Amino acid sequence: MSLNRRSALGLAAVAVTTALTLTACSNSSSLAGSSSAPASTGKAGDKTLIIGSTPYPETQALAQIYGQVLAKNGYTVTYKMNVGQRAVLIPALEKGEVNFTPEYLGSLANFLGNTKALPDAATGKTVLDGELKSKSLTALTPAEATDADALQVTKSFASKYGLASYGDLAKAGSVTLAANQEFSTRPDGLKALKSIYGLKNIKFKAIQDGGGPATVKALTSNTVQVADIYTTSPLIAQNNLVTLKDDKGQFGPQNIVPVLTSSKVSSALTALVDKVSAALTQAELVKIDDQVFTKKIDPAAEATTWITSKGLG
């Protein structure tokens, strides 16, 4: 995973206003609609939508999945992929330059100002709804699928020290953790391991591949002993890694949640989006990520294949 979808959380204040000149990297398929549709705030139930995503293959695939289903049901859909990270994408939603994006429950709530613990998706959704009210944005029902930061260790390392949860790392002596650089300063990163779990034995090594092959290689070679790798990564199963339990909720729920400009929400749209979200189980998201990350399948093509396999076309 060469791009880190979480980087916006630690860089929220760094948004550059000129980045709001959104560069449209629209898909040219017949399902994509016009690539030059103007921004629109529209009326409730307006059937034109501009769907945006961050520069991350998973969110691009999810944007295509929701967009293609909506297009098949009478909506005129335009895609703006690679809009930017959250600090750019959320203001674009507020302005109507983008109308729809797949988001991550806990990270978005925290980005918008939440400082409360989010022990589960239900709590996270309630908090997120409150944060979105002042922004004229609406979050629909989250999917089961979640893509959260998670600490991984090798099976041999877990067995040697009897590791099952983050707190157990205190038993392992001095350990080095690999993650993207922002993990060292993020509120829910290294600081949280020390403040929430009381871990004083953690050293940090920056590896800038979002928990990808370089991170895994460092972990399996014992260059580092712990790594931050997203829960949907196929590399976890491929390398027999052990996912430690975040039993104190350091990272919170990260369920996929569709977020829209409120003026675009209607009962018909909500029903279609909810149907897609209901099919997005954890196992399905892992399969999607395997296609777009490991096998390098184009996100739009993978979306079409997945929709057909689920009978959503």
DAKA-V299476 format. One record per pair of residues at least 4 apart in sequence whose C-alpha atoms are under 6 Angstrom apart, sorted by the first residue. I is the first residue (numbers start at 1). GAP is how many residues later the second one is. D is the distance in Angstrom with one decimal. If there is no record, write none. Layout:
# DAKA-V299476
i gap d
I GAP D
I GAP D
This chain:
# DAKA-V299476
i gap d
1 208 5.8
1 209 5.3
1 211 4.7
2 207 4.6
2 208 5.8
3 53 5.9
3 207 5.9
4 206 4.9
8 4 5.5
8 77 5.4
8 78 5.4
9 102 5.8
10 176 5.1
12 75 5.2
15 72 5.4
22 61 5.8
24 56 4.5
25 55 5.5
25 56 5.2
26 9 5.7
26 53 4.8
26 54 5.4
27 5 5.8
31 37 5.8
31 40 5.9
32 45 5.5
32 46 5.4
33 43 5.6
33 44 4.9
33 45 5.2
34 44 5.7
35 43 5.6
39 57 5.6
39 58 4.5
40 56 5.4
41 55 5.1
42 4 5.9
43 220 5.6
44 219 4.8
44 220 5.0
44 221 5.8
45 219 5.6
45 220 5.9
45 221 4.8
46 218 5.8
47 28 4.9
48 27 5.8
48 28 4.7
49 28 5.0
49 50 5.8
50 27 5.9
50 28 4.7
50 29 5.7
50 48 5.0
50 49 5.2
51 28 4.9
51 47 5.9
51 48 5.9
51 49 4.7
51 50 5.8
52 27 5.9
52 28 4.7
52 29 5.4
52 46 5.8
52 49 5.2
53 6 5.9
53 7 5.7
53 28 5.0
53 29 5.8
53 30 6.0
53 48 5.8
54 28 4.9
54 29 5.6
54 30 5.1
54 31 5.3
55 27 4.2
59 4 5.9
61 238 4.3
61 242 5.7
63 4 5.9
64 4 5.7
64 236 5.6
64 239 5.8
65 238 4.9
70 5 5.5
71 4 4.6
71 5 5.9
71 6 5.9
84 4 5.6
84 5 6.0
86 4 5.7
92 5 5.1
92 6 5.6
93 5 4.8
93 6 5.5
93 168 5.9
99 161 5.4
99 162 5.0
100 159 5.7
100 160 4.4
101 157 5.9
101 158 5.5
102 155 5.8
102 156 4.5
103 153 5.7
103 154 5.1
103 155 5.9
104 4 5.9
104 150 5.0
104 151 5.6
104 152 5.0
104 153 5.8
105 149 4.8
105 150 5.4
106 146 5.7
106 147 5.3
106 148 5.1
107 4 6.0
109 5 5.5
109 19 4.9
110 4 4.5
118 5 6.0
118 6 5.4
118 134 5.2
119 130 5.7
119 133 5.9
120 133 5.6
121 4 6.0
121 132 5.4
124 4 6.0
132 5 5.5
136 126 5.5
137 123 5.7
137 124 4.7
137 125 4.8
138 121 5.6
138 122 5.3
138 124 5.2
139 119 5.8
139 120 4.4
140 118 5.6
142 113 6.0
142 114 5.6
142 115 4.3
143 112 6.0
143 113 5.4
143 134 4.6
143 135 5.9
143 137 5.8
144 137 5.0
145 110 5.6
145 135 5.7
145 136 4.6
145 137 4.0
146 108 5.1
146 109 4.0
146 110 5.7
147 84 5.4
147 85 5.7
147 107 5.7
148 82 5.4
148 83 5.5
148 106 5.3
149 80 5.9
149 81 4.7
150 78 5.5
150 79 5.6
150 80 5.8
151 76 5.5
151 77 4.7
151 93 5.7
152 74 5.7
152 75 5.2
152 90 5.5
152 91 4.7
153 73 5.1
153 88 5.8
153 89 5.3
154 87 4.8
154 88 5.8
155 86 5.8
155 87 5.7
158 4 5.5
158 5 4.6
161 11 5.9
163 5 5.3
164 80 5.3
165 79 4.6
165 80 4.2
166 78 5.9
166 80 5.9
167 30 5.5
170 29 6.0
174 27 4.8
175 27 5.3
175 50 5.8
176 26 5.7
176 27 4.5
176 28 5.4
176 48 5.0
176 49 5.6
177 27 5.0
177 28 6.0
177 47 5.8
177 49 4.5
177 50 5.3
178 27 4.8
178 28 5.7
178 49 4.6
179 27 5.4
179 28 5.5
179 49 5.3
180 26 5.3
180 27 5.3
180 28 4.8
180 30 5.9
181 25 4.9
182 4 5.9
183 6 4.8
184 6 5.2
188 4 5.0
192 4 5.3
193 4 5.2
193 6 5.8
194 4 4.5
194 5 4.6
194 6 5.9
211 4 5.3
211 18 4.4
213 4 6.0
217 4 6.0
218 5 4.9
218 6 5.7
219 5 5.0
219 6 5.7
232 54 4.8
234 56 5.8
235 4 5.9
236 5 5.1
270 4 5.9
280 4 5.9
289 4 5.6
290 4 5.1
291 4 4.9
291 6 5.5
292 4 4.7
292 5 4.7
292 7 6.0
307 5 5.2
307 6 5.8
308 5 5.6
